[in-house]
């Protein structure tokens, strides 16, 4: 069992080790900075700033709904998260960033720790894929998908 855990840990770290070893383009760095800023916004509970990175035509899946959700529902979910879990911590591990002109695809693993108002704490890992489009000089998330990894 210990060997299996070690193998899984190594496999989870390989993508981030690969990205650390490679040089990112200016666009990849810019997009990853947006990912980091959105995490900071969630941790601070700054819903307005977070939503400024979400495209008006946003659609996301894997948010507790069998169908894609839109920006309005996503906002309500974030507001509920901030209200229910006043203490939030997120750590992102990049796996891949691809840029195609004004479109980018980002794959990463998020380790999320939430502490509810009644003091209960839960940690999970979720694999995400985010799709960005660049409008003017700003990268906006237009689609995403996340699924929780089994413990």
C-alpha angles and dihedrals in degrees: 000000000000090000091052091051090049092050091049091049091051092048091051091051097047096079093051091045088052092052092047089053095050126069116245122222119239089258093051090050091048092051094046089051088057090052090051092047092052090051090051089050091053092047091050092043091238098153094169094056092044091052091052086071093052118094117234090240094048119153123182135178135196093051096123092286128103089218131053115272127218132229094271094054091042089054091051090050092051091047089051091048092052091047096046098040110038090174114059132168126181129182120188128204113192116224103174140347119194123184123198107179106288094355127079136182119205125191119190146146118241122202105203126192118187128185115196127217089259091056100256114142128203132178126198140166121228129186111220137190115194126188118206133190123196116231112185104319097333130091112220128190109240100170141007143174129197134180128185115243116231117250 
